[in-house]
Amino acid sequence: MKNIIFTILVSLFLLCANAEENRFVIEFEYPQFKGDFYVSGRVSFPPGAVLSDKNFSVHDSLTQEEIPVMVEISEKWPDGSILDASVHFAANSSRRKDYVLSYGEGVNRSRSFTQVSTLPIVTASIGNSPRTEESLDMEVGQLIVKVDRSVDFRYYWYLLPMFGLLFLAVCRARRNSKS
């Protein structure tokens, strides 16, 4: 009887140890306007940490309320677990909250969405990852293109092998016609 109880307790301990939950803090700046917007960010996971897109979720850090999330998986590890994913969720600038992303075998996401509406997007840093920019406007200055019209041999170097091949073809044709 003691062995059975001991076996059950060890099994429960190992099951709880494997059902680990890890957390990433989601950092972003709230926009100046009032209303809804989407928070979007990329997150990378270690090998074997997230086996399915259901094994991570976004929560309010104070109330632990689960936030509906849209997930796009970008890459997978060779073992089939998720390497890189894009996470999108709705937020409101009138109700400011701190969000965390929980992941692991013990996490089971129940709320998600697939249809998006036309709302502004704010990029986020998830787990100290760099923020991604969807549009990048970079001033590069003036573009100058020069075309050299000089008649120089180095501009026609490709003609030399062509004339050589043509000469060899003519010589071979003459040799074959004589025989």
N, C-alpha and C positions, 0 to 999 in steps of 0.2 A: 504494500500500500504506500509506504514511504517513497519507494522508487517511482511509482506512478505520479505522485504529487511533485516529487523533485523534477521529474521529466517534464511535467506540464509547466512548472514554474520556469525552468530553464528555457523551454520553447517560447513562452510568453516574453521572457526577457530578450531573447534573440530576435523575436518578431518586432518588439518595440525598438530595439537597437537598430534594426534594418529600416524601420519606418521613420527615418530621420527627416527632419524638416529644416531646410536652410532658407535664409532670407537675404534679399537684396533690397536696399533702400532705393526708392525711385525719386530722383531729384529733377525738378523743372521749375521754371519761373512762371508764375501766373500772369496772364495777359492783362493789359490795362482796361479792356472792356468788361462789361458785366454780361454773364450768360454762359452757355455751354460751349465746350470745345473738346477736341480730342487730344489726348496725350499719346505720343508715339515714341517708341525707343526700341533699340536692339539689345538683346541679351545673349551671352554665350555661357554654356554650361560645361562642366567637366565630363569626361567620358563616363557613361553609365549612370549619371545622376538623374536624368529625365528621360524615361522610356517612351512617354506619350505626351501629346499636347495637353492632356488632362491632368498631368502631374505637376502643373504649376498654376498659380492663381494670384490675383492682385487683391489686396485687402486694405481697408482703412486701418492705419496703425493704432488708432485709439480704440475704436469700437470693434475691430476685427470683422467688420461687415465685408462680405465678398463683393467685388465690383465686376460687372460683366466685362469680358475681355474678348477681343478678336485676335487670333494668333495666326501668323504666317511663318511656317517653318522654312528656313533658308537652306540649312545644311544639316547633315547627320553624320555621326561618328561611324566608323566601320562596323561597330557592334549593333548599329541600328538606333542608338539613343540620339537625342537631339543635341546638336552642337551649337547652332545659331538660330534664333527666331526673332521675328518682329512682333512687338506687343502693342496693341492699341486699346485704349479704354477712354470712356467719356468722363469729363470732370466739369465742374462749374466754378467760375471765379467768384461767385457770391458765397459759396460754401467751401471755404478753403480747408483742405484735409492733407494729411501726410499719408503717402501710400507706400506699401512694401510689396515685393513680389516674393512669394513663398514657393519653394520647389522641393521635390524629393518624392520618394515612394509613398510617404504618408499623406501627401497632398492629393486631393481629388476635386478638381474644379467642377462646379455644378452650373455656373452661370457664364454664358457666352453670347455673342451676337455675330451675325454674318452680314447684315445689311448696314451700310453706313449712310449717314445723311451728309449734307454739305455743311460742314462746320470747320472753323479754323483748326489748324493742327499746331500743337506745341511739341517740340522735340524734348525728349527726356534723357537723362543719364541713369541707366539702371545698373546698380552695383559698381559705380565708379567707371563705367564704360564711357567712351567719348560720345558726345551728342552727334547725331547724323543730321546733315543739312540736305533738304530736298532740292533747294534751288541755290545756286552759287553764282553770284555776280562778281566777277573779278575784272578790274581795270587792267588791261594789258598794254595799252598805249597804241602807237601807230604802227602799222604793218607796212614795210617797204619791200617791194619786189623789183629786182633789177634783171633785165634780160640783156645778155651780151650778144651783139650782132656781129662781132668780128669773125672773119673767116680764118680760123686757126686750125691746124691739123689735129690738135687734141680733141676738137669737137666732132671730128669725123673718124675717130679711131676704129669705130665699129665697122667701117666700110672695108678696111684692110682684110680681116678674116673672110668677109663675104666674097671679095674679089679673089682671094686665094682658093676658096672652095669652088668658085665658078671656073677658074683656070684649071683646077684638077678635074672637074667634070668634063670640060671641053677636051682636055688631053686624053682622058679615058674613052670618050666617045670616038675620037679620031683613031685611037689604037684599036678599038673594037670594030670600027668600020673597015679597016685595012685587012683584018683577018678574015 
